[in-house]
């Protein structure tokens, strides 16, 4: 009689699915896709928010934005999504957004250009 080990691959499958979404997002944003994550924070974005990120990139592409603009807005949006963690971006209220923008100005001490960039990507 031989003993066999059963390996639970659920976590690995979830990781790979999320990694593939990020790689596809990078392709859509005209970035060079990577095989390993540069920043593990990207993987803390919920699946629903990852879909919203992909939709935003597609909207920017449809609007004819250059790849540098897409890359900038995607980076700004990922900052918000990372803060949200598992909370869905579609559930944000105007008060949540006001607090986020105030946080960017007072806590992060971001300049007006960066704050405007973060505000505009929320509009998409």
C-alpha positions as CSV (number, residue, x, y, z in Angstrom):
1,X,0.0,0.0,0.0
2,X,1.4,3.4,-1.0
3,X,0.5,6.6,0.7
4,X,-0.3,9.6,-1.4
5,X,-0.4,13.3,-0.3
6,X,-3.3,15.5,-1.4
7,X,-2.1,19.0,-2.1
8,X,-4.6,21.9,-1.8
9,X,-3.9,24.1,-4.8
10,X,-6.7,26.6,-4.2
11,X,-4.4,29.5,-3.1
12,X,-2.0,28.8,-6.0
13,X,-4.9,28.9,-8.5
14,X,-6.2,32.2,-7.1
15,X,-2.7,33.7,-7.2
16,X,-2.2,32.7,-10.8
17,X,-5.7,34.0,-11.9
18,X,-5.0,37.4,-10.3
19,X,-1.5,37.4,-11.8
20,X,-2.9,36.7,-15.3
21,X,-5.3,39.6,-14.9
22,X,-2.5,42.0,-14.0
23,X,-0.4,40.8,-16.9
24,X,-3.3,41.3,-19.2
25,X,-3.9,44.8,-17.7
26,X,-0.2,45.6,-18.4
27,X,-0.6,44.5,-22.0
28,X,-3.8,46.6,-22.3
29,X,-1.9,49.6,-20.9
30,X,0.9,49.2,-23.4
31,X,3.4,48.2,-20.7
32,X,5.7,45.3,-21.1
33,X,4.1,42.3,-19.3
34,X,6.1,40.7,-16.5
35,X,6.1,37.1,-15.4
36,X,6.6,37.9,-11.8
37,X,5.0,40.7,-9.8
38,X,7.2,43.8,-9.3
39,X,5.0,44.8,-6.4
40,X,3.0,42.3,-4.4
41,X,0.6,45.1,-3.4
42,X,-1.0,44.7,-6.8
43,X,-2.3,41.3,-5.8
44,X,-4.2,42.7,-2.8
45,X,-6.8,44.1,-5.2
46,X,-10.1,42.3,-5.1
47,X,-11.3,40.5,-8.2
48,X,-14.2,43.0,-8.6
49,X,-11.8,45.9,-8.4
50,X,-9.5,44.2,-10.8
51,X,-12.3,44.1,-13.3
52,X,-12.9,47.9,-12.7
53,X,-9.2,48.5,-13.4
54,X,-9.4,46.6,-16.7
55,X,-12.5,48.6,-17.6
56,X,-10.8,51.9,-16.9
57,X,-7.8,50.9,-19.1
58,X,-10.2,50.0,-21.9
59,X,-12.1,53.3,-21.6
60,X,-8.8,55.2,-21.8
61,X,-7.9,53.2,-24.9
62,X,-11.2,53.9,-26.5
63,X,-10.7,57.6,-25.9
64,X,-7.4,57.4,-27.8
65,X,-5.2,58.2,-24.8
66,X,-1.4,57.6,-25.3
67,X,0.2,54.7,-23.4
68,X,1.9,57.1,-21.0
69,X,-1.4,58.6,-19.9
70,X,-2.9,55.1,-19.5
71,X,0.1,54.0,-17.4
72,X,-0.2,57.1,-15.2
73,X,-4.0,56.8,-14.6
74,X,-3.7,53.1,-14.0
75,X,-1.0,53.6,-11.4
76,X,-3.2,56.3,-9.7
77,X,-6.2,54.0,-9.7
78,X,-4.3,51.1,-8.3
79,X,-3.3,53.3,-5.4
80,X,-6.9,53.8,-4.5
81,X,-7.8,50.1,-5.1
82,X,-5.0,49.1,-2.8
83,X,-6.4,51.3,0.0
84,X,-9.8,49.8,-0.6
85,X,-8.4,46.2,-0.3
86,X,-11.6,44.1,-0.5
87,X,-14.2,47.0,-0.6
88,X,-15.7,47.4,-4.0
89,X,-14.9,50.6,-5.8
90,X,-18.4,50.8,-7.1
91,X,-19.7,51.1,-3.5
92,X,-17.8,54.3,-2.8
93,X,-19.9,57.4,-1.9
94,X,-19.1,61.0,-2.7
95,X,-18.1,61.4,1.0
96,X,-15.6,58.5,0.6
97,X,-14.1,60.1,-2.4
98,X,-13.9,63.5,-0.7
99,X,-12.1,61.9,2.2
100,X,-9.7,60.1,-0.2
101,X,-8.9,63.4,-2.0
102,X,-8.4,65.1,1.3
103,X,-6.1,62.3,2.4
104,X,-4.1,62.7,-0.8
105,X,-3.6,66.4,-0.1
106,X,-3.0,66.5,3.6
107,X,-1.5,63.1,4.5
108,X,0.3,62.2,1.3
109,X,1.1,65.8,0.6
110,X,0.6,65.3,-3.1
111,X,0.8,68.2,-5.5
112,X,-2.1,69.7,-7.4
113,X,-1.2,67.9,-10.7
114,X,-1.1,64.4,-9.0
115,X,-4.4,65.1,-7.1
116,X,-6.0,66.2,-10.4
117,X,-4.8,63.0,-12.0
118,X,-6.2,60.9,-9.2
119,X,-9.5,62.8,-9.4
120,X,-9.8,62.4,-13.1
121,X,-9.2,58.7,-13.1
122,X,-12.0,58.4,-10.6
123,X,-14.3,60.0,-13.1
124,X,-13.7,57.2,-15.6
